[in-house]
Amino acid sequence: MGYLNNQVVTVDAILTKKGRELLAKNDGSFRITQFSLADDEIDYTLYNPTHPSGSAFYGEAIDNLPLLEAFPDESQIMKYKLATLPRGTAKLPVLDLGYSAITLKQGASLAITPQTLNYLGNAQTFETSGYSATVSDVRLFSTFTGVGINTDAANAANLSATTTLGTNVSKTVIGTQINLRATTVNTLFGSNTQISTTITVVGLDSGARLTIPVTITQTN
Amino acid sequence: MSFKRLDAEDFVVSSDSITSTLWSTDSPTITEFYTSSVQQAGSSGDFYLSVYQTSSTETTAQVQFDIAYADVGGSGSTAYNSAVPANTPSKSTYGQYRALILEDENASFYFGTGNNVITGSNFWVISIERARYKESLFPGSLNLTLSGSGLIQLTDNSKDVSVNTFLGTSRVYQLVSGSNGSAIAGGGYVANSGSYGLVFPELGTILLNPHAINQSIGVTADRTVGLANGTNNSTLFTAINKGESFTLNSQETITSDYVFIRARNSEFNYTENPTFISGSNGEIIYTDFINNPQTYITTVGMYNDSNELVAVAKLSRPLVKDFTKEALVRVKLDF
């Protein structure tokens, strides 16, 4: 992975692994309809509001940072989304999934009901548009669905089937509740007794994001 | 909100014609030509001769173009089977190009126009490798020097014609004496032998008229029945090799999808970046950021309706965003 030339401002665009998969499906699912912005790679602790040279220099340690090229793996990029919030916001929305990590036995089920803290003046709330949940390796689940949101986007996400042969592919669902059921397929484990992946949950209104590890343990 | 819907006017589809150097040397002209004795001696050598930009044993060697010879009666090569003497590689090649270009088994090739036309009962073929010419040859860029009893520089006549001509469904230009798409004074034809050949940009193919070339520089296609296969291919190769100059560019159409990403002044001024907050309760790290937050855009993510990240763009350096700034980023996706 190389650095981009930051002597001039350019934009380096690529399709993600998911994008290439949807393009290959040729079923219209590759249609770009919305965007989001992120500040991956930025460390705000480098911002210095007490810089002796004044406010023009507060961001000098960030302004000219050379950035890395884009990663094609959708789970490795767009980690920290920028959010649109009212001016004067003192606390940023934070997601609470009720779990900091999940461990499931083969065939076991779990429902996750995310909540958002510090959003729109509420200490704790459910977001109206729901939550998107992305699993990095969908093969680990026999069921991975979202329920509770009936928008076209949510229905499209929840209905889309992902068929993979031999490699891991992410899957995104939308809902107020995310239902998981661990796979019963033994071959995925190989010689291991556990396999793991991550689930990233994003509040669709707030942009708040939380990633937790998921481990499936073999029972047979 | 962290997602923003794109409007119809945020998308622009543009098709741009891109021309570039054609040869593997990344130079418009190659001056050295090599063949492979292995290819020449193999079964494909009966039909065509592959030409490389460097010695074929080099790891960087790549086929630049192939030379073939075609004869309507099968002369100039050896029969597949002596029981059917007229069926030869040169006849097969003639039929191949007749079917491909003329799209009629009873049609004939003609070199030249107007009163100076000759029926092409035999011809050489220069077939450019597809990976070299990409989508088509770039008309006006062809300059091929052949050497025999003298030198002659050939080009297409694309800059001399105002209306494109087609053979079947293939755009065609006459191969004439001249340079850079323009014939020399007088039209660049050979008296009573028509043009020097035909150029088909979309097919990456150049047909050469042996009558005109023979009359001009004495390079002859041997129409002896039963002639050893590959003899005529080598004849043209020698003329090209001694000419030491073959200039040609490629042309392709790149369809680009431009997406305009617009962030208004009131949008995207806060971030979920963990370094933007302190502690686990979401408090913003600096009190200055409460009323005057400042974020740095590094990445643009493009999503479908299912919130799946299908394309991503990275900026080469962070773009500052706050309540006094608006950002417009143009993302170009090529297909």
Interface residues (C-beta under 8 A of the other chain):
Chain A: L4 N5 N6 V8 V9 T10 V11 D12 A13 I14 L15 T16 K18 G19 L22 L23 S29 F30 R31 I32 T33 Q34 F35 S36 L37 A38 D39 D40 E41 I42 D43 Y44 T45 Y47 P49 Y58 G59 I62 D63 N64 L65 P66 L67 L68 E69 A70 F71 P72 E74 I77 M78 Y80 K81 L82 A83 T84 L85 R87 G88 T89 A90 K91 L92 P93 V94 L117 N118 S132 D152 A153 A156 A157 S160 T172 I174 V202 G203 L204 D205 S206 G207 A208 R209
Chain B: M1 S2 F3 K4 R5 L6 F11 V259 I261 A263 S266 E267 F268 N269 Y270 T271 E272 N273 P274 T275 F276 I277 S280 N281 G282 E283 I284 I285 Y286 D288 I290 N291 P293 Q294 T295 Y296 I297 T298 T299 V300 G301 M302 Y303 N304 D305 S306 N307 E308 L309 V310 A311 V312 A313 K314 L315 S316 R317 P318 L319 V320 K321 F323 V329 R330 V331 K332 L333
